[in-house]
Amino acid sequence: MSDVRHVLVLPDRDAAEEAAEALGERFDLDEVPRIVRDALAGEDDAEDAQWLVVLRDEQELLDPEALDAFVGEWDGWREEP
């Protein structure tokens, strides 16, 4: 079993929450995606943060291209592992 994770980067908390909810509807996930706030380096302002949606994909069943298209709907992107 591998420890493959997909990290989706979203511009704000609302987008991250919406995307995390929609992921469960669009993809067959075994667990709820985790939402994490990632403050940009050197930024003190709470507005200057990215929101991450972290998905574990131990079976490597999620298609990276499908995730790219999905997160693009919220003006986000998928980080390469």
N, C-alpha and C positions, 0 to 999 in steps of 0.2 A: 504494500500500500504506500502511495506517495503522499507528500504533503503539498499538493498543488493548491495555490491560492490565486484568485483573480482579484485585483484591486481596481475598482472603478472610482474615478475622481470626478466629483461633482462640484459645481460652483457655489452652492449654498445648502443649508440644512434642509429646506423644504424640498429641493430637488433630490437630495439624498434619501429622504424619507419616502418620497413618491416612488423613486426608482427601486428602493428596497422592497416596497410593497408590490410593485408591478413585476419584479423579478420572480416572485413566487407564483404569480399568475401566468407568466409567459414561459418560464422554464420549470422543469420538474426538480425542485430543490429538496434535499433531505433536511435542511435546517434553515432557520431564518438568517438572512445576511446580517452581518454586524456593521453598524454605522460608527465611524470614528471621525472626530474633528482633528484636522492636521493644520496647526498654525504654521504660516509661512515663516521661514527663518528670518529673524531680525525684525519681525512685525509685532508690535504690541497691541494694535487695534484688533478687536474681536471680529471686525468685518473682514479683515485680511486673513481668511482661513479657507482651506479647501475641506470638503467633506468627502470621506472615503467610505465606500461600501465594499466590504471584504467578504468574499465568497470562498468557502473551501470546496475543492473539486477533487477529492481523493481518487475517484474513479476516472478522472479526466474525461468526463462526458460533455462538458460545456464547450461549445464551439467558440473560440476566441473572436472570429469574425462576426458571429451573431451577437456576442457581447459588445463588440465595438459599435455595431449599428444600434443596438439597444441603448447604450449609454449616450450616444450621439443625440438621441431624442431629447436629452436634458442638457445639451451643450457640454457634455463631459467627455471623458476618454478613459480607456483601459490602459493601465500601466503594464508594460511588458515585465514578466517575471525575471 
